[in-house]
Amino acid sequence: MPGQRPSGASVRKPKPTAAPVASAVVDRVMMWLSTSRRIDGLWVGTYSNAGQVMPRVEEALALIKTRDPLRYRRILKDVGRVWVNLTPGVAARFKFRIRTCELDERFVLAETSSPEAIAAVIVHEATHARLEHRGIGYDERIRGRVEGACARRELAFAKLLPDGEQAREAAEARLALPLATWTDAAGLERNLQASLEILRDRGAPSWMIRWAERRGRGKARTAASRVT
């Protein structure tokens, strides 16, 4: 449950490596180039399509503030930024190194994404931030339980919404996912397929797509070998 530390959770954080540090630097540069504003002190921004993206995110945050003021105050405390960008393979993710709830632009702009659905996803990702502040990591061995805790908080918020059916169904679907969904290998495979899709949509040359797939497959094999 949210607020409880899963048994075996480790407070020790891994030593930073070059790749995550470089990724964080790129993210900060992209955020600097983004259109942004402060909402109750919270940095909210988007790398592109600001005229369409910003009103939808602002409406979602306003919904959290109105329907669950306590949760909203915790978001302001736990989350440094809400940033809309492309997030391969997922509708959203929380980047611990830069304390950022990152939403996928395609999810935010989709006609099927209601303000309630966007708000519920923000609540889900903010729960990751809160658990991390309490020393609960995201190691593969406890990842399924962490995701379950976040989905339960997402569902609890969705139940507060008069038009929250879509958000409730999404949270319930996440709770029904098998634990194997959250392994390193499964995550790498999802990210690979989504990244290849983005490259194809953007007209990347075939050699680049083949190189990206080979590199991704190599990472997946390495991850799988750690658990066999």
Backbone hydrogen bonds in HBPLUS format (Angstrom, degrees):
<---DONOR---> <-ACCEPTOR-->    atom                        ^
c    i                          cat <-CA-CA->   ^        H-A-AA   ^      H-
h    n   atom  resd res      DA  || num        DHA   H-A  angle D-A-AA Bond
n    s   type  num  typ     dist DA aas  dist angle  dist       angle   num
A0004-GLN N   A0001-MET O   3.11 MM   3  5.70 163.9  2.14 138.6 140.1     1
A0009-ALA N   A0006-PRO O   2.99 MM   3  5.59 150.3  2.08 143.8 142.6     2
A0021-VAL N   A0017-THR O   3.29 MM   4  6.40 163.6  2.32 154.1 159.0     3
A0022-ALA N   A0018-ALA O   2.89 MM   4  6.06 161.5  1.93 155.3 160.5     4
A0023-SER N   A0019-ALA O   2.93 MM   4  6.15 156.6  1.99 150.9 157.9     5
A0024-ALA N   A0020-PRO O   2.92 MM   4  6.15 154.1  1.99 146.1 152.6     6
A0025-VAL N   A0021-VAL O   3.04 MM   4  6.36 151.1  2.13 146.7 154.4     7
A0026-VAL N   A0022-ALA O   3.03 MM   4  6.36 160.3  2.07 150.8 155.4     8
A0027-ASP N   A0023-SER O   2.92 MM   4  6.18 160.0  1.96 150.4 156.3     9
A0028-ARG N   A0024-ALA O   2.96 MM   4  6.19 156.9  2.01 146.8 152.5    10
A0029-VAL N   A0025-VAL O   3.03 MM   4  6.33 154.0  2.10 149.3 156.3    11
A0030-MET N   A0026-VAL O   2.95 MM   4  6.22 162.7  1.98 153.8 158.5    12
A0031-MET N   A0027-ASP O   2.84 MM   4  6.09 151.1  1.92 149.3 157.9    13
A0032-TRP N   A0028-ARG O   2.93 MM   4  6.10 148.9  2.03 140.6 149.0    14
A0033-LEU N   A0029-VAL O   3.09 MM   4  6.41 139.1  2.26 141.0 151.9    15
A0034-SER N   A0031-MET O   3.04 MM   3  4.85 151.5  2.12  97.0 106.0    16
A0035-THR N   A0046-THR O   3.01 MM  11  5.54 149.9  2.10 165.9 156.5    17
A0046-THR N   A0035-THR O   2.92 MM  11  5.54 149.3  2.01 151.1 160.5    18
A0037-ARG N   A0044-VAL O   2.92 MM   7  5.56 147.8  2.02 151.3 161.4    19
A0044-VAL N   A0037-ARG O   2.93 MM   7  5.56 160.6  1.97 164.4 170.9    20
A0039-ILE N   A0042-LEU O   2.88 MM   3  5.05 160.9  1.91 137.9 143.0    21
A0042-LEU N   A0039-ILE O   2.91 MM   3  5.05 162.0  1.95 116.5 117.1    22
A0082-VAL N   A0043-TRP O   2.88 MM  39  6.33 152.5  1.96 156.7 165.9    23
A0045-GLY N   A0082-VAL O   2.97 MM  37  6.50 157.8  2.02 158.5 165.0    24
A0084-VAL N   A0045-GLY O   2.90 MM  39  6.31 156.0  1.96 142.8 150.4    25
A0047-TYR N   A0084-VAL O   3.15 MM  37  6.49 159.2  2.20 168.7 169.2    26
A0052-GLN N   A0049-ASN O   3.12 MM   3  5.66 140.0  2.29 112.7 122.5    27
A0053-VAL N   A0049-ASN O   2.87 MM   4  5.92 170.0  1.88 163.7 166.8    28
A0054-MET N   A0050-ALA O   3.03 MM   4  5.41 152.7  2.10 133.7 141.9    29
A0056-ARG N   A0053-VAL O   3.06 MM   3  5.50 121.9  2.41 110.2 124.4    30
A0057-VAL N   A0053-VAL O   3.14 MM   4  6.43 159.4  2.18 159.3 165.7    31
A0058-GLU N   A0054-MET O   2.90 MM   4  6.02 166.4  1.92 159.2 163.5    32
A0059-GLU N   A0055-PRO O   2.95 MM   4  6.03 150.6  2.04 139.7 147.3    33
A0060-ALA N   A0056-ARG O   3.10 MM   4  6.30 152.2  2.18 139.6 146.7    34
A0061-LEU N   A0057-VAL O   2.97 MM   4  6.27 160.9  2.01 154.1 158.6    35
A0062-ALA N   A0058-GLU O   2.95 MM   4  6.12 155.7  2.01 144.8 151.9    36
A0063-LEU N   A0059-GLU O   3.01 MM   4  6.21 143.1  2.15 140.4 150.0    37
A0064-ILE N   A0060-ALA O   3.14 MM   4  6.52 152.0  2.22 147.1 153.6    38
A0065-LYS N   A0061-LEU O   2.96 MM   4  6.23 164.3  1.98 152.7 157.0    39
A0066-THR N   A0062-ALA O   2.97 MM   4  6.12 150.1  2.06 142.8 150.2    40
A0067-ARG N   A0063-LEU O   2.91 MM   4  5.94 170.4  1.92 152.6 155.7    41
A0068-ASP N   A0064-ILE O   2.82 MM   4  5.34 154.4  1.88 143.8 149.9    42
A0072-TYR N   A0068-ASP O   2.99 MM   4  6.28 156.1  2.04 154.3 162.1    43
A0073-ARG N   A0069-PRO O   2.94 MM   4  6.23 156.5  2.00 150.1 155.3    44
A0074-ARG N   A0070-LEU O   3.08 MM   4  6.38 151.6  2.16 146.4 154.4    45
A0075-ILE N   A0071-ARG O   2.93 MM   4  6.24 147.9  2.03 146.8 155.9    46
A0076-LEU N   A0072-TYR O   3.05 MM   4  6.39 158.7  2.10 151.4 156.1    47
A0077-LYS N   A0073-ARG O   3.12 MM   4  6.37 139.6  2.29 136.7 147.4    48
A0078-ASP N   A0074-ARG O   2.77 MM   4  5.91 161.0  1.80 155.4 160.2    49
A0079-VAL N   A0075-ILE O   2.90 MM   4  5.43 163.2  1.93 147.1 150.8    50
A0080-GLY N   A0099-ARG O   2.85 MM  19  5.11 139.3  2.02 138.5 151.3    51
A0081-ARG N   A0099-ARG O   3.20 MM  18  6.61 138.2  2.38 150.3 154.1    52
A0101-CYS N   A0081-ARG O   2.86 MM  20  6.11 169.4  1.87 157.6 154.6    53
A0083-TRP N   A0101-CYS O   2.84 MM  18  6.19 159.1  1.88 153.0 160.1    54
A0103-LEU N   A0083-TRP O   2.83 MM  20  6.16 154.1  1.89 146.0 154.9    55
A0085-ASN N   A0103-LEU O   2.91 MM  18  6.20 160.3  1.95 168.6 174.8    56
A0105-GLU N   A0085-ASN O   2.65 MM  20  5.26 142.5  1.78 145.3 153.8    57
A0090-VAL N   A0087-THR O   3.33 MM   3  6.00 168.7  2.34 136.3 139.6    58
A0104-ASP N   A0091-ALA O   2.83 MM  13  5.14 168.0  1.84 147.0 142.9    59
A0093-ARG N   A0102-GLU O   2.93 MM   9  5.38 147.4  2.04 148.5 158.2    60
A0102-GLU N   A0093-ARG O   2.81 MM   9  5.38 164.7  1.84 178.0 176.2    61
A0095-LYS N   A0100-THR O   2.84 MM   5  5.19 165.5  1.86 157.9 157.6    62
A0100-THR N   A0095-LYS O   3.12 MM   5  5.19 159.8  2.16 138.8 142.3    63
A0099-ARG N   A0096-PHE O   3.20 MM   3  4.78 161.1  2.24  97.2 102.9    64
A0107-PHE N   A0104-ASP O   3.11 MM   3  5.30 121.2  2.48 100.9 114.9    65
A0108-VAL N   A0104-ASP O   3.03 MM   4  6.36 163.4  2.05 157.0 161.6    66
A0109-LEU N   A0105-GLU O   2.98 MM   4  6.13 158.0  2.03 150.5 155.8    67
A0110-ALA N   A0106-ARG O   3.03 MM   4  5.86 122.2  2.38 134.5 146.8    68
A0113-SER N   A0110-ALA O   3.02 MM   3  5.32 162.4  2.05 110.3 116.0    69
A0117-ALA N   A0114-SER O   3.05 MM   3  5.11 118.9  2.44  97.6 112.3    70
A0118-ILE N   A0114-SER O   3.07 MM   4  6.42 161.5  2.10 157.1 161.4    71
A0119-ALA N   A0115-PRO O   2.90 MM   4  6.05 160.0  1.94 147.5 153.6    72
A0120-ALA N   A0116-GLU O   2.95 MM   4  6.11 157.2  2.00 145.7 151.4    73
A0121-VAL N   A0117-ALA O   3.11 MM   4  6.32 153.6  2.18 144.8 151.3    74
A0122-ILE N   A0118-ILE O   3.06 MM   4  6.36 153.0  2.13 147.5 154.8    75
A0123-VAL N   A0119-ALA O   3.00 MM   4  6.34 155.4  2.06 148.7 155.4    76
A0124-HIS N   A0120-ALA O   2.95 MM   4  6.25 154.2  2.02 145.0 152.1    77
A0125-GLU N   A0121-VAL O   2.98 MM   4  6.28 166.2  2.00 154.4 156.3    78
A0126-ALA N   A0122-ILE O   2.85 MM   4  6.02 154.8  1.92 150.5 158.2    79
A0127-THR N   A0123-VAL O   3.04 MM   4  6.22 137.4  2.22 142.3 152.6    80
A0127-THR N   A0124-HIS O   3.15 MM   3  5.27 131.0  2.40  96.8 109.7    81
A0128-HIS N   A0125-GLU O   3.09 MM   3  5.17 124.6  2.41  95.9 109.5    82
A0129-ALA N   A0125-GLU O   3.32 MM   4  6.78 151.4  2.41 142.3 149.1    83
A0130-ARG N   A0126-ALA O   3.01 MM   4  6.36 155.2  2.07 145.5 151.9    84
A0131-LEU N   A0127-THR O   2.93 MM   4  6.14 164.5  1.96 154.4 157.6    85
A0132-GLU N   A0128-HIS O   2.96 MM   4  6.14 159.4  2.01 149.2 155.2    86
A0133-HIS N   A0129-ALA O   3.01 MM   4  6.27 151.1  2.10 147.2 154.7    87
A0134-ARG N   A0131-LEU O   3.01 MM   3  5.10 133.7  2.23  97.5 110.7    88
A0136-ILE N   A0131-LEU O   3.04 MM   5  5.41 161.2  2.08 148.0 142.7    89
A0135-GLY N   A0132-GLU O   2.98 MM   3  5.12 158.9  2.02 110.6 113.3    90
A0142-ILE N   A0139-ASP O   3.11 MM   3  5.74 149.0  2.21 116.7 124.5    91
A0143-ARG N   A0139-ASP O   2.96 MM   4  5.77 119.1  2.34 148.7 165.4    92
A0143-ARG N   A0140-GLU O   3.37 MM   3  4.98 149.4  2.47  93.1 101.8    93
A0145-ARG N   A0142-ILE O   3.07 MM   3  5.47 119.8  2.45 107.1 121.0    94
A0146-VAL N   A0142-ILE O   3.02 MM   4  6.32 156.4  2.08 155.2 162.8    95
A0147-GLU N   A0143-ARG O   2.86 MM   4  6.09 166.4  1.88 157.7 160.8    96
A0148-GLY N   A0144-GLY O   2.96 MM   4  6.12 147.4  2.06 138.1 147.6    97
A0149-ALA N   A0145-ARG O   2.95 MM   4  6.21 153.0  2.03 145.6 151.8    98
A0150-CYS N   A0146-VAL O   3.03 MM   4  6.36 157.6  2.08 151.0 156.8    99
A0151-ALA N   A0147-GLU O   2.88 MM   4  6.08 156.3  1.94 148.0 154.8   100
A0152-ARG N   A0148-GLY O   2.94 MM   4  6.13 149.9  2.03 145.9 153.7   101
A0153-ARG N   A0149-ALA O   3.14 MM   4  6.41 152.3  2.22 142.7 149.4   102
A0154-GLU N   A0150-CYS O   2.92 MM   4  6.17 154.9  1.99 144.8 152.5   103
A0155-LEU N   A0151-ALA O   2.85 MM   4  6.07 153.0  1.93 144.5 151.5   104
A0156-ALA N   A0152-ARG O   2.91 MM   4  6.12 156.4  1.97 144.4 150.7   105
A0157-PHE N   A0153-ARG O   3.03 MM   4  6.29 155.8  2.09 147.8 153.6   106
A0158-ALA N   A0154-GLU O   2.97 MM   4  6.22 159.3  2.01 146.2 152.5   107
A0159-LYS N   A0155-LEU O   3.01 MM   4  6.25 145.8  2.13 148.9 156.9   108
A0160-LEU N   A0157-PHE O   2.90 MM   3  5.35 154.8  1.96 112.6 121.0   109
A0161-LEU N   A0158-ALA O   3.10 MM   3  5.43 161.5  2.14 110.8 116.7   110
A0164-GLY N   A0161-LEU O   3.32 MM   3  4.76 141.2  2.48 112.3 104.8   111
A0168-ARG N   A0164-GLY O   2.81 MM   4  5.99 156.8  1.86 157.0 164.1   112
A0169-GLU N   A0165-GLU O   2.93 MM   4  6.13 163.5  1.95 154.2 158.1   113
A0170-ALA N   A0166-GLN O   3.04 MM   4  6.26 155.5  2.10 146.6 153.1   114
A0171-ALA N   A0167-ALA O   3.06 MM   4  6.25 160.4  2.10 147.9 152.7   115
A0172-GLU N   A0168-ARG O   2.93 MM   4  6.12 162.6  1.96 153.1 158.2   116
A0173-ALA N   A0169-GLU O   2.93 MM   4  6.07 149.8  2.02 142.6 150.9   117
A0174-ARG N   A0170-ALA O   3.06 MM   4  6.35 150.2  2.15 143.2 150.7   118
A0175-LEU N   A0171-ALA O   3.02 MM   4  6.33 153.8  2.09 147.5 154.6   119
A0176-ALA N   A0172-GLU O   3.13 MM   4  6.33 133.5  2.35 137.9 149.5   120
A0176-ALA N   A0173-ALA O   3.20 MM   3  5.13 132.1  2.44  92.5 105.3   121
A0177-LEU N   A0174-ARG O   3.18 MM   3  5.38 160.5  2.22 106.0 112.0   122
A0181-THR N   A0178-PRO O   2.99 MM   3  5.71 162.4  2.02 119.7 125.3   123
A0182-TRP N   A0179-LEU O   3.03 MM   3  5.84 159.9  2.07 123.6 127.8   124
A0183-THR N   A0180-ALA O   3.42 MM   3  5.60 170.4  2.43 112.0 111.2   125
A0187-GLY N   A0183-THR O   3.03 MM   4  6.25 160.4  2.07 151.3 156.8   126
A0188-LEU N   A0184-ASP O   2.93 MM   4  6.17 157.6  1.98 152.4 158.5   127
A0189-GLU N   A0185-ALA O   3.02 MM   4  6.24 153.9  2.09 146.3 153.1   128
A0190-ARG N   A0186-ALA O   3.03 MM   4  6.31 160.3  2.07 149.2 153.9   129
A0191-ASN N   A0187-GLY O   2.95 MM   4  6.16 166.2  1.97 151.3 155.3   130
A0192-LEU N   A0188-LEU O   2.84 MM   4  5.98 153.3  1.92 144.5 152.3   131
A0193-GLN N   A0189-GLU O   3.02 MM   4  6.25 171.9  2.03 155.1 155.8   132
A0194-ALA N   A0190-ARG O   3.02 MM   4  6.18 163.5  2.05 151.8 156.7   133
A0195-SER N   A0191-ASN O   2.83 MM   4  5.92 155.7  1.89 146.9 154.1   134
A0196-LEU N   A0192-LEU O   2.91 MM   4  6.13 160.0  1.95 155.3 160.3   135
A0197-GLU N   A0193-GLN O   3.06 MM   4  6.23 150.1  2.15 140.1 148.2   136
A0198-ILE N   A0194-ALA O   3.04 MM   4  6.35 151.8  2.12 145.0 152.0   137
A0199-LEU N   A0195-SER O   2.99 MM   4  6.30 159.9  2.04 149.3 154.6   138
A0200-ARG N   A0196-LEU O   2.95 MM   4  6.20 159.3  2.00 149.6 154.8   139
A0201-ASP N   A0197-GLU O   2.91 MM   4  6.12 162.6  1.94 149.6 154.6   140
A0202-ARG N   A0198-ILE O   2.99 MM   4  6.16 140.6  2.15 145.0 155.2   141
A0204-ALA N   A0199-LEU O   2.92 MM   5  5.22 170.3  1.93 158.2 155.2   142
A0203-GLY N   A0200-ARG O   3.04 MM   3  5.14 161.5  2.08 106.9 111.7   143
A0208-MET N   A0205-PRO O   3.07 MM   3  5.48 126.2  2.38 106.6 119.5   144
A0209-ILE N   A0205-PRO O   3.23 MM   4  6.62 154.5  2.30 150.3 157.6   145
A0210-ARG N   A0206-SER O   2.93 MM   4  6.19 162.2  1.97 153.2 157.6   146
A0211-TRP N   A0207-TRP O   2.95 MM   4  6.11 157.9  1.99 143.3 149.6   147
A0212-ALA N   A0208-MET O   2.92 MM   4  6.09 161.0  1.96 147.0 152.1   148
A0213-GLU N   A0209-ILE O   2.95 MM   4  6.16 151.3  2.03 146.0 153.9   149
A0214-ARG N   A0210-ARG O   2.95 MM   4  6.20 162.3  1.98 151.4 155.8   150
A0215-ARG N   A0211-TRP O   2.97 MM   4  6.14 164.7  1.99 151.5 156.0   151
A0216-GLY N   A0212-ALA O   2.93 MM   4  6.03 156.6  1.99 141.4 148.4   152
A0217-ARG N   A0213-GLU O   2.85 MM   4  6.02 158.7  1.90 151.4 157.0   153
A0218-GLY N   A0214-ARG O   3.00 MM   4  6.21 152.8  2.08 145.9 153.1   154
A0219-LYS N   A0215-ARG O   3.13 MM   4  6.47 154.2  2.20 146.6 152.7   155
A0220-ALA N   A0216-GLY O   3.00 MM   4  6.28 157.4  2.05 148.6 154.9   156
A0221-ARG N   A0217-ARG O   2.93 MM   4  6.20 157.5  1.98 150.8 156.2   157
A0222-THR N   A0218-GLY O   3.07 MM   4  6.27 156.7  2.12 145.7 152.0   158
A0223-ALA N   A0219-LYS O   2.96 MM   4  6.22 158.6  2.01 150.7 156.3   159
A0224-ALA N   A0220-ALA O   2.93 MM   4  6.14 158.6  1.97 148.7 154.7   160
A0225-SER N   A0221-ARG O   2.98 MM   4  6.14 149.3  2.07 145.6 153.3   161
A0226-ARG N   A0223-ALA O   3.22 MM   3  5.47 142.1  2.38 100.9 111.1   162
A0227-VAL N   A0224-ALA O   3.18 MM   3  5.68 153.7  2.25 110.5 117.6   163
